[in-house]
Amino acid sequence: MKAAQFGCGKMGAGAAYALATDPATTRLTLVDRDRARAEETARLIAPYATCRIVVSSDPDTAISGQDVLTMALPWAATRHLIEEAARGGRPVASITRPPVEQLDTLHTVARAGDSSLLLPIGLEPGLTELLAASLAERLDHTTAVEIFCGGIPREPREPIGHVTFFGGENAHHLPIAQRDAYAAATGRIIRLPRFSGLEQRSFRGVGNLQAFHDGMVPWLCEHPALDRADCTQKTVRWPGFGEAVTELARLGLLAEEPVDLDGTSVVPRRLTERVLAPQLVAGARDNDLVVLDVAVQGTIAGRPAHLRTELRDAHDPATGLSAMARTTGFTLAAAGVLLAEDAIGGTGWLIPHLTIRGDVRKRLFRSLARHGISITSTSDQPPREETR
């Protein structure tokens, strides 16, 4: 398999490591407009790689000759490369969540060259929906789904108890923008303010965290096992983060309407991000954790059933990869391998939790397990009666 990883920031480095160590990969091209960043990623993964590694700073020409393209880029760059890849019929997997207003165009773009476009497929969105679907499919009827997911510093840090582990172009974009979030009531999508529904929860192995409406994709309930369920998906942070962001918003510091500052037009949110970002960026001593809990309720054979899945991951000191880079990048890489092998099938926009199912989904989970990312499940479901 000849693969190209586009974007060599922290999440891209995670995907590059997983691809470079996959037995199926014979050549891996690392692509970043900042060639130095691609070269740094090559140095990071070289001691572990089992394939040839090539570095490129020209995304457009790097598309040719690849069996699969994996992407960890901002949406504008991703959209451009999707169009280029589609013309050559190259399959694409990307972690990037497309803007809702552009969803209708994804099928058109991908089908222009009979291409497969799998996105968003990282930790969230991606793995969150796959786990929700895998649990719901075990029930005869699903009534409720709760998803809690977040990347947090191992220890909370001032000024707002949070540290960001994204780099590159995302370094100055903090998770504080005011926007709509989604939930579902009996399968019907509803909009809620981001940071609403704030609650405290205890998470195994971590302790008390707070959660708020944030990350659910509006196509979650398109899965037939979820089409009549109440669904919530909340981001988790250390206590105090939600209150801090809410107070910034109350003070007008997260407003999107520009204001005049000594003759210069300034967007308050962007100014706030610029001031806060240097204080929140991960330093050499900062390590992170990923927390992901998914719970479903419903019935099996007419009796109540409750199923739960937990994932915990931590920074890897051996490779230097953060927990966010591991869970996001490794999921992307595993999906890329499946695409290259045509294990998923289909063309156009492939929604991950609708198209990665059954044994293919198990393969993806096993790929994560090989890298030490464990998924544990519990249940109090009634035993099924044996048929004779």
Stockholm file with secondary structure:
# STOCKHOLM 1.0

chainA/1-388         MKAAQFGCGKMGAGAAYALATDPATTRLTLVDRDRARAEETARLIAPYATCRIVVSSDPDTAISGQDVLTMALPWAATRHLIEEAARGGRPVASITRPPVEQLDTLHTVARAGDSSLLLPIGLEPGLTELLAASLAERLDHTTAVEIFCGGIPREPREPIGHVTFFGGENAHHLPIAQRDAYAAATGRIIRLPRFSGLEQRSFRGVGNLQAFHDGMVPWLCEHPALDRADCTQKTVRWPGFGEAVTELARLGLLAEEPVDLDGTSVVPRRLTERVLAPQLVAGARDNDLVVLDVAVQGTIAGRPAHLRTELRDAHDPATGLSAMARTTGFTLAAAGVLLAEDAIGGTGWLIPHLTIRGDVRKRLFRSLARHGISITSTSDQPPREETR
#=GR chainA/1-388 SS CEEEEECCSHHHHHHHHHHHTCTTCSEEEEECSSHHHHHHHHHHHTTTCCSEEEEESCHHHHTTTCSEEEECCCHHHHHHHHHHHHHTTCCEEECCCCCGGGHHHHHHHHHTTTCEEECSCBTTTBHHHHHHHHHHTTSSEEEEEEEEEEEEESSCCTTTTCCBCCCGGGTTCCTTCCCEEEEEETTEEEEEETTCSCEEEEETTTEEEEEEECCCCTTGGGSTTTTTCEEEEEEEECTTHHHHHHHHHHTTTTCCSCEEETTEEECHHHHHHHHHHHHHBCCTTCCEEEEEEEEEEEEETTEEEEEEEEEEEECCTTTCCCHHHHHHHHHHHHHHHHHHTTSSCCCEEECHHHHSCHHHHHHHHHHHHHTTCCEEEEECCCCCCCCC
#=GC SS_cons         CEEEEECCSHHHHHHHHHHHTCTTCSEEEEECSSHHHHHHHHHHHTTTCCSEEEEESCHHHHTTTCSEEEECCCHHHHHHHHHHHHHTTCCEEECCCCCGGGHHHHHHHHHTTTCEEECSCBTTTBHHHHHHHHHHTTSSEEEEEEEEEEEEESSCCTTTTCCBCCCGGGTTCCTTCCCEEEEEETTEEEEEETTCSCEEEEETTTEEEEEEECCCCTTGGGSTTTTTCEEEEEEEECTTHHHHHHHHHHTTTTCCSCEEETTEEECHHHHHHHHHHHHHBCCTTCCEEEEEEEEEEEEETTEEEEEEEEEEEECCTTTCCCHHHHHHHHHHHHHHHHHHTTSSCCCEEECHHHHSCHHHHHHHHHHHHHTTCCEEEEECCCCCCCCC
//
